[in-house]
Amino acid sequence: MAHGNPQAAIDAYRTSSIENAPGIKIVRLLYDGALRFLDRAITCGGEDPHFGMWVMRADSIVLELRLSLRHEHAPEIMANLEELYLFCEERHAQAVMAGAVQFAQESRDVLHTLLEAWKEIEIEGKGVGA
């Protein structure tokens, strides 16, 4: 199957890795993607025509994270996460409308902090550092 098309093998590996990943790993991958897109937006700057595209790609991920919250599990934590995601979505809209890196950076700071918290949860869940 993969002998003639190395890209097909790579795509199959990626698909399998994601489909078989634990939930926290998927959340981390989503955060990594949003941060990567925001980094690209911030690097190119608000004047660059690609700025809005990168910010909106990050926004799509944040929206997906918000919509996947399960409020029946730890309702207070889910409500707090929802507020943070809504804050990020608002900053994305402001960044695109104003072409302002500052708003993208504010969202990036929040998402980076959340990613670090998820990493800590994953480590604790594995019993490391307990």
Buried (B, 14 or more C-beta within 10 A) or exposed (E): EEEEEEEEEEEEEEEEEEEEEEEBBEBBBBBEBBBBBBBBBBEBEBEBEEBBBBBBBBBBBBBEBBEEBEEEEEEEEBEEBBEBBEBBBEBBBBBBEEBBBEBBBBBBEBBBEBBEEBEEEBEEEEEEEE
